Amino acid sequence: MTGKKITIGHLYPDLLNLYGDRGNIACMMQRCIWRGIEAETIEFNTGDAIDFTKLDIVLLGGGSDREQAIVCRNLLEIQGLFKEYVEDNGVVIAVCGGYQLLGKYYKTNAGTIEGLDLVDIYTEQEEGRLIDNIVLQSDLADMPVVGFENHGGRTYINDNKPFGRVLYGSGNDGKSGYEGVVYKNVIGTYLHGPLLPKNPQVCDYLIRKALERRYGEAELEALDDCLEKRANAYIYNRFVK
Ligand code: GLN
């Protein structure tokens, strides 16, 4: 054991849990455990108090418009503490519905859902859904980032850095050629779970950032990612090559 420990906070799995976003937790835990880093996940359901000072990584998963409207009320109660965590370089991975909720608002045909306003982005529902496999080139990984997207909202990221450039698929708004957002140690993305098992370098990026913040340094032992690389290459070759 390294004597190091990572605590993951899974926010609102009772509502934000589309497409097995939970697989991202299993991946982060396992990649820590393989390296002798202790890992723990705490689930917070709606209404639970959250002590952000104990957390190293926060996962906010995807949800339908209906679930987002419900969860939004709880999120606004913790907005101040969540913002402090983000500004203090807390690590966040927010997927799809969770990604939209990071921003100022998500305007749907049924009304506007107020967001957490943690990142200067906003989302508006437009005609048709963007549904397909997706492949990105991202500065955060040497390998392509592969995944699946399914969203009616189009996200506009202003001057923020995108998570990646779209090689195949639609991305943030189907027009800009970019996907997701990176702000401090926050990644917001439309790529649904299991994002991290298919993209181990993105998983390690999050773990590394979390360890650096808690312990000041992070040397991550290389793992045998032979199967993960083959799965990733299969998707890349199928849609891009
Ligand atoms: N409800 C959002 C949309 O359709 C996000 C859905 C999701 O998390 N897949 O844009």
Residues whose N, C-alpha, C, O or C-beta is under 5 A from the ligand:
A	BS01	LIG	L18 G62 G63 S64 D65 V95 C96 G97 N150 H151 G152 G153
